[in-house]
Amino acid sequence: MIEQLKHAPFSFWLHVLLLTVFIVEGIRKWHAPWAKPALVVYGTVIFWYTGDFLLSTPVDYQRFSDEVVRMAFFQVCLFLVCFRVMLVWFSRRFCDKPLRLRKQQTGSSATNLQKEFPPAILLNALIVLILVWLGLFAFGVSLNPSLWKAIIWPPLHPEKIGMYPLVGVGGGFSFIYNALGYIHVLICAMFGVIAVMARGPVRWVAIGMVLLSWPYFLFDRTRNRMLALLLPSSGAFFLLGRSKIWVKIAVGVVLFLGVVAWFTKVAEYRTQYDLTSFLESNTDEEDEDAPARRKMGREGQDMLKELCWINTFIESGRYRPTMGGRYFAEIVNPIPRSIWPGKPMVGIDYAIARGFGGSRGGAGVFASVSTGMIGQGCVNFGRFFGVIAAALLFALWAGFLARLWCQSDSPFRLSLFLIGLGLTLNTGRDLTLLVLFPFLFGYLGILFYEKLLGGRNPGLPIRSLDSPPSSR
């Protein structure tokens, strides 16, 4: 890290300054609806871009010209400024009306963090979630009847058991199985959120479901699904929990260290994954492959390097922006390939430009490449307008989350806000429906539920635990 700071260009320090200013502003305006989503987006930038640069070595960037690295950080700066400006506009459009209505009807502000919902509504929600989970579990067991114990506790089998068989590039019933998988993630994430929001027996039942359902994902190779479980319930604890601030800080530190240690171990074994070696404790002297696995464990956080590659390829003419083609491919991705055989594939052209071309599974490449939240805009609209496009989409996303926070008198919309907040970190690799499907299915489910009730929380009493903050 020290070596990287010595070689850091001016644009690196400029982006650090902007992040510092915007983070301080978000903390000072914590009660503004847009502040919480904005801070999570800033954290996402730090993790995927600042962290990539600091945790790398100078050798990792010697393959790029100094101008390319400087441009990459200037693009991060442009993204931050555009995101901050556009977020204010979206937040006002999405949140002003709900806030005025809330103050007129209840005389309180929507910024009150701690709310206590009637146990009956959380109990009913938990019952529905458990029933859906049981249906998904029964379906998964029907596909692997002899391995049902390993589905509950994966270490009982040497290899990871998948509940839903998936076919390459969306063939067969892959769309249905993927949809079930996303709903499964959503249900299990909601168990964690209810475990924080509820009190008494409902909380203990939710904790029991967490212990029962989460190991299936925690022993998987897919770290973004693990984060999709952990981050919403963690956000609920820090935003809604009544613990003292020092307790939250201590829990946060322990949780962070535990997640880093677990993810490092997962990353080390993700290419040749068997739970027998995963659970063994090997020292470097006993395992000559350990250094190589540790190096592999640090891969995947290379979004700044990927942005440098994109700039290099566009400048040399090796890659031409798709003028929105990749975003379009992301939008139509939910359409089953059995209905649209010629549906565009996501990112195949860029993977070929990166040197991963080759026929495997009919996709034309042997590996896909994440371009990063900013690089994704660049491969669509170029090195300047692409950054603005990426900032626009993230401002729209954060503005919608701000609207859900304004509607936090509904425990379901509040839960969906926490789910979306938790998924934001995963969008740092790519803003894609493959990450946001759990949120989308949850939102559709809430709309259906509210439609049945004839509106959002009709007659639902909410008891505030704290007095509303000052309006000054």
C-alpha positions in Angstrom: 0.0 0.0 0.0 2.8 2.4 0.9 4.5 1.7 -2.5 1.2 2.4 -4.3 0.8 5.7 -2.5 4.3 6.8 -3.5 3.4 6.1 -7.2 -0.2 7.5 -6.9 -1.0 10.2 -9.6 -2.6 13.5 -8.8 -6.0 12.2 -9.9 -5.9 9.6 -7.2 -5.6 12.3 -4.5 -8.3 14.3 -6.2 -10.7 11.3 -6.0 -9.8 10.8 -2.4 -10.6 14.4 -1.7 -13.9 14.1 -3.4 -14.8 10.9 -1.5 -13.9 12.6 1.8 -16.0 15.6 1.1 -19.0 13.6 -0.1 -18.8 11.1 2.8 -18.6 13.9 5.4 -21.5 15.6 3.7 -23.5 12.4 3.8 -22.8 11.9 7.5 -23.7 15.5 8.3 -27.0 15.1 6.4 -27.6 11.6 7.7 -31.3 12.2 8.1 -31.8 13.2 4.5 -33.4 10.2 2.6 -30.6 10.2 0.0 -27.7 10.1 2.5 -27.8 6.4 3.3 -27.9 5.1 -0.3 -25.3 7.7 -1.3 -22.9 6.6 1.4 -23.3 3.0 0.3 -22.5 4.0 -3.3 -19.4 5.9 -2.1 -18.4 2.8 -0.1 -18.8 0.7 -3.3 -16.5 3.0 -5.2 -13.9 2.8 -2.4 -14.1 -1.0 -2.3 -13.9 -1.7 -6.0 -11.7 1.2 -7.2 -9.7 2.8 -4.3 -9.2 -0.6 -2.7 -8.1 -2.2 -5.9 -5.4 0.4 -6.3 -4.2 0.3 -2.7 -4.2 -3.5 -2.3 -2.3 -4.0 -5.6 1.4 -3.6 -6.2 3.1 -1.1 -8.6 3.9 -4.1 -10.9 0.1 -4.6 -11.5 -0.2 -1.2 -13.1 3.1 -1.2 -15.0 1.3 -2.8 -18.0 -0.7 0.5 -18.4 0.7 3.9 -19.4 0.7 6.6 -16.7 -1.8 8.5 -18.8 -4.3 5.6 -18.7 -4.1 5.3 -14.9 -4.5 9.0 -14.5 -7.5 9.0 -16.8 -9.1 6.1 -14.8 -9.0 8.1 -11.6 -10.3 11.3 -13.4 -13.2 9.1 -14.6 -13.9 8.1 -11.0 -13.9 11.8 -10.0 -16.3 12.5 -12.9 -18.6 9.7 -11.7 -18.6 10.9 -8.1 -19.5 14.5 -9.1 -22.2 13.5 -11.6 -23.7 11.0 -9.2 -23.9 13.5 -6.4 -25.5 16.2 -8.6 -28.1 13.9 -10.2 -28.9 12.1 -6.9 -30.2 15.3 -5.4 -32.6 15.8 -8.3 -33.8 12.2 -8.3 -34.2 12.3 -4.5 -36.4 15.4 -4.6 -38.5 14.0 -7.4 -39.0 10.7 -5.6 -39.2 11.7 -2.0 -40.6 15.2 -1.6 -44.3 14.2 -2.0 -44.2 11.2 0.3 -42.4 13.3 3.0 -45.0 16.1 2.9 -47.8 13.5 3.1 -46.1 11.8 6.0 -45.7 15.0 8.0 -49.3 16.1 7.4 -50.7 12.7 8.4 -48.5 11.8 11.4 -46.7 15.0 12.3 -43.4 13.3 12.3 -40.5 13.0 9.9 -39.6 10.0 7.8 -36.0 10.2 9.0 -36.8 8.5 12.4 -34.7 5.4 12.3 -36.1 3.2 15.1 -39.7 2.0 14.6 -41.5 -0.9 16.2 -44.0 -2.7 14.1 -46.9 -4.8 15.4 -45.6 -8.3 16.1 -48.6 -9.8 14.2 -47.6 -8.4 10.8 -44.0 -9.6 11.2 -45.3 -13.0 12.3 -47.5 -13.3 9.3 -44.7 -12.2 7.0 -42.4 -14.8 8.6 -45.0 -17.6 8.2 -45.3 -16.8 4.5 -41.6 -16.7 4.0 -41.2 -20.0 5.8 -43.9 -21.6 3.6 -42.2 -20.4 0.5 -38.8 -21.6 1.7 -40.3 -25.0 2.4 -41.7 -25.2 -1.1 -38.3 -24.2 -2.6 -36.5 -26.7 -0.3 -38.9 -29.5 -1.3 -38.4 -28.8 -4.9 -34.6 -28.8 -4.5 -34.7 -32.0 -2.6 -36.9 -33.6 -5.3 -34.0 -33.0 -7.7 -31.4 -34.4 -5.3 -33.4 -36.8 -3.0 -30.4 -38.7 -1.7 -28.5 -35.5 -0.8 -31.1 -33.6 1.2 -29.0 -33.5 4.3 -26.1 -31.9 2.4 -28.4 -29.2 1.1 -29.1 -28.2 4.7 -25.5 -28.7 5.9 -23.1 -28.7 2.9 -20.0 -30.1 4.8 -21.8 -33.5 4.9 -20.9 -33.9 1.2 -17.4 -33.3 -0.2 -18.7 -31.2 -3.1 -21.1 -28.3 -3.1 -24.6 -29.5 -4.0 -26.7 -27.1 -6.1 -30.5 -27.2 -5.6 -31.3 -26.1 -9.1 -29.6 -27.5 -12.3 -28.4 -24.7 -14.6 -27.5 -24.9 -18.2 -24.9 -22.8 -20.0 -26.0 -19.5 -21.6 -29.6 -19.9 -20.5 -30.6 -23.1 -22.2 -33.4 -25.4 -21.2 -35.2 -24.5 -18.0 -32.4 -22.4 -16.8 -34.5 -19.2 -16.6 -37.0 -20.9 -14.2 -34.2 -22.4 -12.1 -32.5 -19.0 -11.9 -35.7 -17.3 -10.9 -36.1 -19.9 -8.1 -32.6 -19.3 -7.0 -33.1 -15.5 -6.8 -36.3 -15.9 -4.8 -34.4 -18.3 -2.5 -31.8 -15.7 -1.8 -34.5 -13.1 -1.2 -36.3 -15.3 1.3 -33.2 -16.2 3.2 -32.1 -12.5 3.3 -35.5 -11.6 4.7 -35.1 -14.1 7.5 -32.1 -12.1 8.7 -33.9 -8.8 8.4 -36.9 -10.0 10.4 -34.5 -11.4 13.0 -33.3 -7.9 13.6 -36.7 -6.1 13.3 -38.8 -8.5 15.3 -39.0 -9.1 19.1 -39.7 -12.1 21.3 -40.7 -15.5 19.8 -40.8 -14.1 16.2 -37.2 -13.1 16.4 -36.1 -16.5 17.7 -38.0 -18.3 15.0 -36.3 -16.0 12.4 -32.9 -16.7 13.9 -33.7 -20.4 13.7 -34.5 -20.1 10.0 -31.2 -18.2 9.5 -29.3 -21.0 11.1 -31.2 -23.6 9.0 -31.1 -21.8 5.6 -27.9 -19.8 5.4 -25.3 -22.6 5.4 -26.4 -23.5 1.9 -25.1 -20.2 0.7 -22.2 -19.6 3.1 -20.4 -22.8 1.9 -21.0 -21.8 -1.7 -18.3 -20.3 -4.1 -20.5 -17.2 -4.9 -19.4 -14.4 -2.6 -22.0 -12.0 -4.0 -24.8 -14.2 -2.7 -23.2 -14.4 0.7 -23.1 -10.6 0.8 -26.8 -10.5 -0.4 -27.6 -12.4 2.8 -25.3 -10.6 5.2 -25.5 -7.0 4.2 -29.3 -6.4 4.6 -29.5 -7.9 8.1 -26.3 -6.0 9.0 -27.9 -2.8 7.7 -31.0 -3.5 9.7 -28.9 -3.9 12.8 -26.9 -0.7 12.4 -29.9 1.5 11.2 -32.7 0.1 13.3 -31.1 -1.6 16.2 -31.4 0.0 19.7 -27.9 -1.0 20.8 -25.5 1.6 21.9 -23.1 3.0 19.3 -20.1 1.4 20.8 -21.8 -2.0 20.7 -22.6 -1.4 17.0 -19.0 -0.5 16.3 -17.7 -3.5 18.1 -20.1 -5.8 16.2 -19.2 -4.2 12.9 -15.4 -4.7 13.5 -15.9 -8.4 14.4 -18.3 -9.0 11.5 -15.9 -7.3 9.1 -12.9 -9.4 10.2 -15.0 -12.6 10.1 -16.3 -11.9 6.6 -12.8 -11.0 5.3 -11.4 -14.3 6.8 -14.3 -16.4 5.4 -14.2 -14.8 2.0 -10.4 -15.2 1.8 -10.8 -18.9 2.4 -13.7 -19.2 -0.1 -11.7 -17.4 -2.7 -8.7 -19.7 -2.2 -10.7 -22.8 -3.0 -13.2 -21.6 -5.5 -11.6 -23.0 -8.6 -11.0 -26.5 -7.2 -13.7 -26.6 -4.7 -14.3 -29.5 -2.3 -15.5 -29.0 1.2 -13.1 -31.5 2.6 -10.1 -29.3 1.7 -12.1 -26.2 2.4 -12.6 -27.2 6.1 -9.0 -28.4 6.6 -6.5 -26.1 8.3 -3.3 -26.2 6.3 -0.1 -24.2 6.9 2.1 -22.9 4.2 4.7 -25.5 5.1 2.2 -28.3 4.7 0.6 -27.1 1.5 2.9 -25.9 -1.3 -0.1 -24.5 -3.2 -1.2 -22.2 -0.4 0.6 -19.0 -1.8 -0.9 -19.5 -5.2 -4.4 -19.9 -3.6 -3.9 -16.8 -1.5 -3.0 -14.8 -4.6 -6.1 -16.2 -6.3 -8.1 -15.1 -3.2 -7.2 -11.5 -3.8 -8.5 -11.6 -7.4 -11.9 -10.3 -8.3 -11.5 -6.8 -6.9 -9.8 -5.5 -10.1 -12.4 -3.0 -11.3 -9.8 -0.1 -11.5 -7.5 -2.4 -13.6 -10.5 -3.3 -15.7 -11.2 0.4 -16.3 -7.6 0.8 -17.4 -8.0 -2.0 -19.8 -11.1 -0.5 -21.2 -9.4 2.9 -21.7 -6.5 1.2 -23.4 -8.6 -0.9 -25.8 -10.8 2.1 -26.7 -7.8 4.3 -27.4 -6.1 1.7 -29.5 -9.3 0.8 -31.4 -9.3 -2.8 -30.2 -12.7 -2.2 -28.7 -15.5 0.1 -29.8 -18.3 1.1 -27.4 -21.6 -0.6 -28.1 -23.7 2.7 -27.9 -25.9 1.1 -25.3 -25.8 -2.4 -26.6 -24.5 -3.9 -23.4 -27.1 -2.1 -21.3 -29.8 -3.4 -23.7 -28.5 -6.9 -23.3 -28.8 -6.6 -19.6 -32.3 -5.3 -19.8 -33.5 -8.2 -22.1 -31.5 -10.8 -20.2 -34.6 -12.0 -18.3 -36.3 -13.1 -21.5 -35.8 -16.9 -21.8 -33.5 -18.0 -24.7 -36.1 -20.6 -25.6 -38.4 -17.7 -26.5 -35.7 -15.5 -28.1 -32.9 -17.7 -29.4 -31.0 -14.8 -30.8 -31.0 -12.8 -27.6 -27.8 -10.8 -27.3 -25.3 -12.2 -24.8 -23.9 -9.9 -22.1 -20.3 -8.8 -22.4 -19.1 -11.5 -24.9 -17.5 -8.9 -27.2 -15.5 -7.4 -24.4 -14.4 -10.8 -23.1 -13.0 -11.5 -26.6 -11.2 -8.2 -26.6 -9.7 -9.1 -23.2 -8.3 -12.3 -24.8 -10.8 -14.8 -23.4 -12.2 -15.8 -26.7 -12.8 -19.5 -27.4 -15.7 -21.9 -27.9 -17.0 -23.3 -24.7 -20.6 -23.9 -23.9 -21.7 -22.1 -27.0 -20.9 -18.6 -25.7 -17.8 -18.1 -27.7 -15.6 -17.4 -24.7 -14.2 -19.5 -21.9 -14.5 -16.8 -19.2 -16.7 -13.7 -18.7 -15.2 -10.4 -17.5 -16.9 -7.9 -15.1 -16.2 -4.4 -16.3 -17.1 -2.5 -13.1 -19.7 0.0 -12.3 -17.9 2.8 -14.2 -16.3 0.6 -16.9 -19.7 -0.7 -17.8 -20.8 2.8 -18.8 -17.6 3.2 -20.8 -18.1 0.0 -22.9 -21.5 1.3 -23.7 -21.0 5.0 -24.5 -17.2 5.7 -24.4 -14.8 7.1 -21.9 -16.6 10.4 -21.2 -20.3 10.0 -21.8 -20.1 6.4 -20.5 -19.1 7.7 -17.1 -22.0 10.1 -17.0 -24.4 7.3 -18.1 -23.1 5.1 -15.2 -23.5 7.9 -12.7 -27.1 8.5 -14.0 -28.0 4.9 -13.5 -26.6 4.7 -10.0 -28.2 8.0 -9.1 -31.5 6.6 -10.3 -30.9 3.5 -8.2 -30.0 5.4 -5.1 -32.9 7.8 -5.6 -35.3 4.8 -5.7 -33.8 3.5 -2.5 -34.3 6.9 -1.0 -38.0 6.7 -1.9 -38.3 3.4 -0.2 -36.7 4.9 2.9 -39.3 7.7 2.8 -41.9 4.9 2.8 -40.4 3.1 5.8 -43.7 3.2 7.7 -44.2 -0.1 5.8 -42.1 -2.9 7.2 -42.0 -4.5 3.8 -40.8 -1.4 2.0 -38.3 -0.9 4.8 -37.1 -4.5 4.4 -36.8 -4.0 0.6 -34.8 -0.8 1.2 -32.4 -2.9 3.3 -32.2 -5.6 0.6 -31.4 -3.0 -2.0 -28.9 -1.3 0.2 -27.1 -4.6 0.7 -27.1 -5.5 -3.0 -25.5 -2.2 -3.9 -22.0 -3.4 -3.1 -22.4 -6.3 -5.6 -23.4 -3.8 -8.4 -19.8 -2.4 -8.2 -18.7 -5.2 -10.5 -21.6 -4.6 -12.9 -25.1 -3.0 -12.6 -27.0 -6.0 -13.8 -30.3 -7.8 -13.1 -28.3 -10.8 -12.3 -27.5 -9.0 -9.0 -30.8 -7.1 -8.6 -33.2 -9.9 -9.4 -33.8 -10.7 -5.6 -34.8 -7.0 -5.2 -37.0 -7.0 -8.3 -38.8 -10.1 -7.2 -39.3 -8.7 -3.7 -40.7 -5.4 -5.1 -43.2 -7.3 -7.3 -44.2 -9.3 -4.3 -44.8 -6.2 -2.2 -46.8 -4.6 -5.0 -49.0 -7.7 -5.2 -49.4 -7.8 -1.4 -50.4 -4.1 -1.3 -52.8 -4.6 -4.2 -54.6 -7.3 -2.2 -54.8 -5.0 0.8 -56.0 -2.0 -1.2 -53.1 0.2 -0.4 -49.9 0.4 1.6 -50.4 -0.5 5.2 -54.0 0.5 5.6 -54.7 1.1 9.3 -51.3 -0.2 10.4 -50.2 1.4 13.7 -46.6 2.2 14.1 -45.1 3.1 17.5 -42.0 5.3 17.2 -39.3 4.4 19.8 -37.5 7.8 19.5 -38.7 11.3 19.2 -38.3 12.7 15.7 -35.2 14.7 15.0 -35.2 18.4 14.9 -36.5 20.0 11.8 -33.6 22.5 11.7 
